[in-house]
Amino acid sequence: MGTRSYQQYCGLAAALDVVGQRWALLIVRDLVPGPRRFTDLFDGLPGISTDLLTDRLRSLEAAGAVRRREVRNPAPASLYELTERGFDLARLAGDLARWGSPLLPSPDEAAGLLTKASWTLQQRAARYAGGLPDGDIHITLDDSDELTISVSGQRCRLRYGHHGSDPLLEIHSSTESFLALLRNPTGDLDETTARLVGDTAVLKSLIDALAIRPQPDLQSNGSI
């Protein structure tokens, strides 16, 4: 599959030759919480073809942003993960995501758009400014999607899977109920579709710490 180039001797043009291609930065986004198999990436990006995913991964590998490693357990597989250079790119992608957030429609108008809790949590964890005790919070959504919020000092990180053997809190919920709580911090988690194990007070601290501050008005004279 051919790769288009701007054919310009400029760092920005060189970067856009790689990450300006469709899907490239979304692959980087989905690798931030941890390594993924090819099938994990493919399943998480509805609409991409296997050939296009292969091409984008090769481009990101060639640019030094992604590397592939082989594992034997629990089953032989190839894992794709970000390099240090890839995490630098992810930080830039996070800035772009913040820039784009005001362009999103309201949740009521977003019917039909794919929404994942991991995307929301990843962006909010990147803006973390304190307020949580050190430790891990295990989140299980729809009885299958396992995530961990890990806090250490002023650093908050989302990771795939459950990490740490003694979490501060376990949250078992439907994706819909959990996202509704993130959007409305003053509400309560729907107890008909949720279960908490551990220090339940940590839930309020978590929602407060990951709250999204009001976005600037797009019509204002200031920048987005």
N, C-alpha and C positions, 0 to 999 in steps of 0.2 A: 504494500500500500504506500503510495507516494506521499511525501511530506512537503507541504508548501513552505517556502521561505520568503522572507521580506527582502533577502539579498542586500542587507544594509549592515555596514560595519558600525554597529551601535549595540550596547549592552541590552537596552530595552527590546530592540528588534530581535536580538538573539534569544532573549528569554521568551518572547512571544512566539517565536518559531516553535517552541516546545509547549509552553503552557497556554498559549493562545488558541490551541486546537481544542475543539469540543471534547468534553469529558475529562481532560487532563487534570484540571484543578479539583474536580469532584473525586477523582481517584486519590489524589493527595489528601483531601478532606477525610476520606474513608479509611485512610491508613494512619491517621494521627492517633486514634485510641489504641493501636496495636497492629501486629502483623495480620495479614489476611491471605487465605488461599485464593487462587484464581476464581474458583466457584463462589467464594464468599463475595468477592468484588463484583462478579457478574450478577449474582442474585440481588445485590444491593443497588444496582444501577439499571433499573428497568428501561429498556429502550436501546441499550448499547448492544452491539453484536460481538460475538467472540473474536472475530478478526480485528475489529476496531479496538477492543480492550487489549488484545495482544500488541497491536501497533502502539497504542499509547503507553503501555508498560515498557515497551522497548525504548521508546523515546525518552521516558523518564529515567530509565536505567542508564542510557547513553549520556544523559545530562548529569548523572551522578546524584539524582534525587531519590532513587529507589534502588534497592538491591534485592536479589532473590537468594534464598538459602533453602537447603533441603533438610527436612526433619524425618525421623523414623517413627517417632511415637506421638500420638497413639496409633497413627497409621502413616505410612510413607506419603509425603506431600511436599510440594514447593510452596514456600511462604514468601510473600512480598512485604517489604517493610521499608520505612523511610530511613534514609541516612541522615547524618548531621546536616548535610546540605539540603536534604528533603524537609527537615524540620524548619530550617530557615525559610524555605518556600512556603511551608504551612503557616508560618507566622504572617507572611505577606498575604496569603490567602485569607487569613482571619481578618486582617484589616479590610480586605475587599468585601468580605461577608458583612462586616459592620457597616460599610458604606452602602451595601445593597439592602440592608434590613428595612430602611424606610420605604423602599420601593415595593415591599411585599403587601399583598392585599390583607384585609382583616381575616381572621380565622373563619368567620361566617361566609366570606366571599372566596375562600380557598378550597371549596369542595372540589374534589377531583384531583387536587395536587397532592403528590406523594409527600407525606410528612413522617419524619422519624424522630423519636425522642433523643437518639444519639446525636443528631445534628444540633438540636436545640441545646442539649446539655454541653456539648463540646464548645459552642460559642459562648455560653454563659460561664463555663469554667474558665475560659480564657480571660474573662473580665473580672474574675474573682478578686475581691479587695479585702478579704478577711471575714471573720465572724464564726468560723467553724473550728471545733477542736480537731487536733491531729488525729488521723485514723481513716478507716475505710467505711464507706456506706455501700452496701450491696443493693442493687436494684434488679428485680426480675419483672419483666413486662410480658403480659400475655402468656405466662407460664413457660416462656421459651427464650426470650431475649435477655441475656444476662449482662449487666454493666456494673462497673465499680467507679464511684467517685472517691479519689484518694486525695487527702489533704495533708500537707506538711508545711507548717508555717504559713507563708503568704502564697504558697503554690497549691493550686487545685487542678487535678487532672482527671479526665474521663478515660477509662480503659475498658476494653472488651473483656467479658468474663468476670468471674468473682475472684478478687485477690485479697489476701489477708484472712487468717483463720478466725479472728475475733472482731467482726465489724461492729462499729458503733450502733448501726441500725440496719435492719433488713426491710426493704420495701417490696411488697408483692402487689402488683396493680395491673390494671389494663392500661395500655398505652394511652387510650383516650382520656381516662380519668387522671393519669399522671400529667399529661400535657395541659389539661384543663387547669390543674392546680398551679402549674408553672406560669400560666397566663393570668391567673387570678390569685395572687399570693394571699389575699384576705379570705379565700374560700377554704373549704375542707376537702380532704381526700375522700372520695366516695367509698364508704365502708362496705357497700354491697359488692364492690369489685376490687377491694384493697385489703391488705393485711400488713400490719407492722410488727416487727419482732425486735426488741431491744429498747434503747432509750428513745421513746417517742418524741421527746422534746427536741431531738436533733432534727426532726422533719421540718419544724418551723424555722429553725436556724438555717437549714439547707435552702429552703425556699427563699428566705430573706436574703441569704448570701448570694444566691444566683438570680435575684430579681433583675429584670431589665429596666434600666433607667429610661425616662422619657426620651424619645428621639427628637432631634431638632426638626422644626417644621420645614418641609421641602420648599415652602413658598417664602421662607425668610431670606434675608440678604446674606446670611452666613452660609458657609459651606456645609455640606451634608456631614 
